[in-house]
Amino acid sequence: MDVPEFLETISDGLQFQGSYDFSELLSIATARRLNALAAAQDKNRRYYLAFHNGEPEGAIYQDPDGVLYGDNAVVHIRSGRGYGICEVREDRIGTLVMGCRIFEKSHIGKDISRTLPEIGKRPEGIGVVTIQVRKGNQPQNGVRVSLRKDGKIVGSDITTGNGEAGFRVMYGDYTCIIQDRSPSVTQFPVEFTQTTSSHTLDL
């Protein structure tokens, strides 16, 4: 199920309360540490913001020209007015965020300190890491690949015909979880940096 379909599924029947501008919305969600979905509509434009434990973690913007997700959506999300908000189960918010994650929190004017470099800290960055899954030297098509960091799944994908899956994530160390058609589950440690942006994993 893609992001728009999943969004429609979880928002169906929700009762959105209030009418807040962007800054008010952030204050309320943070103060109450909400797992919630916020939504606003302006003519033919729709704005969605997903909160996990009070933090704005996912964003979606939709207009007649298409749909934007994550960091690309935030510039539009800030201009939204009349946001209603509704609490949603934490697992559902987590699943939604995987498809529309906000990586650069400075884009929403919140938690700017996260983006400031610390002395002695490894430089942070964001990019696309590619995982290729092989078995007997043959690329494996249709295999589910997930990345986990600090105990949380941060991305999930299905390999293509060349056995590859891609993830847009921050630099760092991850656990790659591969579930083949057996279905058996195999885990691999992977590192993602500017110089290690692809990994080939053999089952």
N, C-alpha and C positions, 0 to 999 in steps of 0.2 A: 504494500500500500504506500503510495507516494505522500508527500507532505500535505498537499491540499486535501486529499481524501481523508487522511488521518485527522487533520484539523477540523474538517466538517463532521467527522465521527465524534470527536470529543466535545465539540461545541454544541452539537445538536441537543436541544432541551435545556441548556444552561440558562440560568437567570442572572444576567449581568446587572450589577447594581451600581448606582452613582453616575456622575458625569464630571470627570476630572480632566484637567489639562495634564500635560506630560510630567511636569515637575511634581504636581500633587499626587499623581499616580505613583511615582517613584517613592515619595515620602511615606505613603500609606502602606505600600507593599513591604518596604524595608522595616518600618516600625512594627508591623505585625508578623514579619518573617513568613510571608504567604507563599504557598504553592498555588499559583493562580494563573489564569489567562485573562488578559485585558484586551478589549476590542473597541474600535471606533469606526465610524463610517461617515464619509463625506461625499455626497453625490455618488459617483461611480468608483470611489476609492475606498479601500478597506485597510485597516491598520490592526496588527496584532502584536502583543508583547507577552512573552511567557516568563513567569517568575518562578525561581526555585529557591526556597528558603529565603525569600525576600529579595533575591538578586535578579536583575533583568538578564536572563541568559539566552533568550531566543527572540527573533523579530521576523515578521512577515509583512510585506507591503504588496497590495494587489490593486491593479488598475486595468483598464481595457487593453493596455499594451503587454501585460504579462504579470509575472510574480517575481519579487525579489526576496532574498532570504538573508538573515544574519547581518553582517556589517554593511552589505549593500542596501539593506532595507532601512537601516537606522536613520539615515538622513531624512527619509520621509516620515518615519515613525515620530520623530521629534515634533513635526508640524501637526500631528493629529490632535483633535480636540474632542471633548465629550467622551472620554474613555469610560466604559463600564468595566467592572472587574468581577470575576467569579472564581472562587476557590475550586481547584481541580486536584484529583488524586496525584500524589507525588510521582508515581510510576508513569502516569500518562504525560505529565509535564516533561519528565526525563526523556521519554520517547520522542516527543515533539521537538525538544531542544536539539536532539541529535541531527535533525535535518535543517535547523535554522539558527545555529549557535552564533552568538555575538562573541567574537574573540577580542576585539579592541574596545574595551569598556570606555575609553576616553571619548569615543564617538557619541556616547549618550550623556557625557558630562557628569559621570558618576564614577567614584573610585579612581580618580585620576592618578593617585599615588601608585597604583599598581603598574603604571607604565613607566615610572621613573627608575633608571638604572641604579643598582646597588653595587657598591665597591666590592670587588671580588666575586660577584655573582656572574655566572655564565650568561652571555647575551641571549635575550629572548627574541624569538621571531616566529613567524607563521609561514606555512607553505604547504605543499602537497607531498605526502609520502606515499610511495607506491610499493605495494606488496605483491610479489608474484608467487603463486603456489604451484609446486610441482610434485609429481609422484612418479618415480621410475623415469625421471628426466622428461616427463610429459606434462605440459601445462594443464591445470585442472580447471575446467569450466563449471560454473554454477555452484561454487563452494562459498559458504558464508564465512566472511572474515570480519572480526571485530577487534577494535583497539580499546584497551582498558588502561586507565591511569588513576592511581590513588583509590583503587577499588571501584571506580565508576566507568561504565562503558561510554566512550566519547565519540564513537563512530562505528557504523556497521555497513557492510557492502557485500555484494555478490560478485565473484570473479567473472570476468569476460572470457571470450574464446581463447585469449592468449594467457589465461590464468592470472590476470591482474585485477587488483582492487586498489582504489585510491582514497585518501583521506586528507582533508584540509584541517590541520591541527597545529598546535604550538610545538616548537622544538622541545625535545625532552625524551625521557625513557618511558617506554610503554610495554605492556604485555599484549601480544598478538594472539588472539584466540581463533582457531580454525576448526570449523565443523564440517566434515565431509559427508558423503552420502551414506556412510555406514549405519548410523551416524556416530562417529567417534570424535572426541574433542582433543585437540592438541594445542599446547601453549608454547609460545616462543618469546623471549625477550627481544625487543627491537629498540634501537636508538635512532632518533631523528634529529639531524643537524643540517647545516648548510651543505656539508660534504657527504652526508649519509642520508640521501633522500629516497633510496630504493633498497629493497631487500628481496632476496629469493629464498623461499622457505621450502624445504623438502619434507614431505610427509613420510 
